[in-house]
Amino acid sequence: MSKIGIIPNLSKDSNLSLTEKITNWLLDNKQDVLLNTGIALRIGKPDLGFNNEDIFINSDFIIVLGGDGTLLNIARQSAYYNVPLFGINLGHLGFLTEVEAEDMFPAFEKLIAGEYEIEKRMMLEATVETDNIQMEKSIALNDIGITKGPFSRIIRMGIYINDDFVDLYSADGVVVSSPTGSTAYSLSAGGPIVSPDVKVMIITPICPHILHSRSIVVSHEDIVKIEVCQNNTEVMLTVDGQQGYKLKAGDIVTIRQAQCYTSLVKLKDRSFYQVLRKKISERWESNLKL
């Protein structure tokens, strides 16, 4: 018997019908289920209700209902609890989620039979130093971005690796991604695709205004520093594209490998390259329809 948490995206399962179906299936198959207290009340099972921290602490793994954005959000929240996540895709592409909703019950049979592996994904940690004072500290599974605000003006940034000056970038921004994030914003900005089991960081300028600015791949042991130079536009730090902080001239963003990992439950019937081939072709076909 396993203790299985369920965390749905309420905008994608608004009436909780899918959450309720999964809960009932797991209970019928003699599994313990942990839900957020409010969700447990809404589906008439208050005895299954816990706060999110208790779900992270006590679950053997957590079923996340949503798309990649939902999984990224839960990954940051649960990273320090080392609880594996199993994503059910209710979104668009679903690079990080493991199965589509129509395939979830056969997948659950494999889960309770132990036919899965745990894949650890490297995370990034970003700290912001302003006026020699550390102000913000964030972790990300995909990427840390430094981007321009609402006006179409380039921003200037000094890039350092292990305190060695690399270059002064004039661009719309720069994204530092993990291998997991190499198929997200970094890929759209022209960065390379990196297998998730390779421990590196990828530094990719966004729409650079000089010809020789290209992606740089560095070791997971390196420390990347980005100094915001004097700019005539608003500059933002973004975390997995979901959290944002304003930066000002002179601020320094330090990015390194985080001390925590995201653990993903992976079924044994598909590889990263199979997922990549399928999802990249889906993205290409979807762009053709626009």
N, C-alpha and C positions, 0 to 999 in steps of 0.2 A: 504494500500500500504506500502510495506517495502523497505528499502534501503539495497540492497544485494551486498556485495563485492564478487568478484571472483578472486582467486589467484591460478594459475596453476603452476605445476612443468613443466618447459619447456622441460625437457628431456623425460617426459612421454607423454606430449601432444605437441610434437614438431611443428606440423603444425597448432596448435590451433583449430583444427576442433571441438573437444569436447567443448572447451571454447566458441566457436562461437555458437554451438548448444544450450548450456545452456543459453547464453546471449539472443539469439533470443526467446527461450521458456519463459524466465522470462519477457522479454519486451512484448511478446504477451499476457502474463497474468498480465499485468499492474503493474509490479514491476520496481522500479528504480534499475539500475545496475551501479556499480562502478568497473572500471578496472584500472590497471596500464597504464600510458600514452602510453608506448611503445606497449603494447598488444592491446590497443584500436585502435591504428593506424594500426597495422597489420591486424586486422579483419575489417577495414574500418568503425569504429565507434569512431572517435576522440573526439566527444562530451561526451563520457563516460569515458574519461581518467583523472586520478588523480595520485598524488604521493602516495606511500604506507601509509605514515602517515595520509593523508586525508582519505584514505580508512579505516584505523583503527578507526579514530575519528568518521566518519559519517555513517558507516554501522550499521544496526541493527544486522546483523550477516554476516559472511564471509564463502563462500563455498571454501574449499581448495581441489584442485585436485592433487592427488598424493598418496603416501603411508604414513606410520607412520613417516618416516624421514621428509617428507615435512611438515606434521602437527606439528612435534616437532619444526622445524625451525620457522614456523609462530607463534606457541604458544609463543616462547621466544620473538619474535619481537613485538607481540601484547599484551603481558601480562598486561602491565601497562595501556592499554586503555579499558580493561574489555569488549572486544567485543567477543561474542560467535562464535565458529568455528564449521563448519559442514564439516566433511571429506568425500570425495568420493574416494574410494580405487582404485588406478591404479597400486598399487604395489603388494607385495606378500601376507603377512599375514593380515595386517590391523587390529591390535588390537584397535587402537585409532580412525580410520576412522569409519564412521557410516554405510555407505552402499556401495555396489559394483556399478560399473559404469552402469551395465545393469538394476539396480533397482532405478536409480536416479530420473527419472521423476515422478513415483508415490510418492517417498519421497518428492520431491519439492511440490507436491500437498498438502501433509500434512503440510509442512512448512508454506506455504502461508495461510493455513486454521488455523494455530496456534496449530496444534496437535503435540506438542513437549514439552520437558522439558529442562531446562538449568541445567547442572551438573557442579558444581565447583570442580576442581581438584587442590589439594595442589601442590605447587611448592617448590623447594629448592633454597637456595641462598648460594653460596660459595665465600669466600674471601681468598686470598693468602697473607700471611704476610712473607716478606723476609727482614732480617736484621732490624726487628722491624718497617718496613714500609709496609703499605697495598698497594699491587701492582695491583692485579686483583680482580674484582668482577663480578660474573656471576650468572645467574638464569637458572634453568633446570626444565623441567617437569618430565623427567624420572629419571635421576641419575647423580651423580658426581662420576667419577672414578679416582683413582690414580693407574697407571699401569706402568709396565716396558717398556723400549724402545725396540729397535730391537734385543738386545742380550738376550740370554736365561740365565739370572741371576736373582736370587731372590732379592727383595727389602725389606728393614726393615723399619717399621713404628710404631710409638707409638700412641696408640689410647686413647683418653680422652673423657669422657662424663661429661659435666658440671665441667670441670677441675679435675675430679677424674680419675686417671690413671686406664685403663682397662687392657691393655696387650700390649706386644710388638709382632707385627705380622711379621713373615717372610713368604712372599708369592709372587705370581706374581703380586699382587696388592690388592686393596680393592675397593668395590663399595658401595656407600651410595645412596639408592634409596628412592623415594617416593612410596606411594601405587600404583600409576599408573605405575611406573617403576618396580614394583615387578614381572611383567610378561616379562621383557626384560632381560638386562644383568645380573641382580641379580638372576633371575630364572636359567639362564644358569650356573651361578656359584654355584648353590645349595641353593639359598635363598628361603624363603617361598612365596607363593602367598597370597597377601593381598587385600581385597576388597577396591576399590578406595574411599569409603566413610569413611574409618577408618583413623584417623589422626595420623600417625606414620612415623618414618624413619627406614629403614632396613640397617644394616651394615653387609656386607657379604665379607669375605676374598675370594680372587681368587686363587685357587690352593694353599692353605696354606701348609706349610712344617712342621706343628706340628698337631698331631691328634686331640687336643681338640679345635682347632679354628672352631667356628661355627657362624652362623648368630646371630646378636643381634638386637632385635626390641626395639626401644626406643620411648618415647613420642615426639609429634611434638613440644613440648615446650622445649625439651632438645637442648643442643648445643654440637655438635660433633667436636672435634679437632683431626687432624691427623698431626703428626710431622714426616717429612721425616728424617730418620737417615742417618748416613754415608753409602753411597752405592757405589758400583763399576760399576754401570750401569746408563743409562739415565732413568729418571723418568718423567712421564707426568701426567698432570691433564687433564681429558677429561670431557666435558659438553654435556650430551645427546649423547655421542659418535660422536659429530659433530664438536666441537671446542676443541682445544688442546693448552696447555701451558706447557713449560718446568719448572720443579721444581729442586731445588738443596738441598743439605743437610742443615738441619736447617730450611727450609721453613715450615710454619704451615698453613694448610688449615682448615678453620673454616666453618662448614656447619650447617645451621639452616633452619627453615621454612621461605620461602620468604614472603614478605608483599603482594604479588600479587597472583592471581590464574589464572589458565586456565579455561575458560568457554567453555564447549562442548555442542552442540545441540544434544539432544538425543530423538529419536522417542520412542513412548510409547509401541512398540510391541516387545521389547526384553530386557532382563536383562543382567547384567555383567556375570552371571554364564552361560547363554546361549551362549554368545560370547566366554567365556573362554572354554567351552566344545567344541565348533566348531573349534576355532582357535588352541587349543592345539592338537586336533586330526589331523588337517591339517598339523601342524608342524611335528607331528610324522610320518604321511604318507609321507610327503615330504622328511624326513630324510631317510626313508626306500628306496626311489627311488635313493638315491645318490650312 
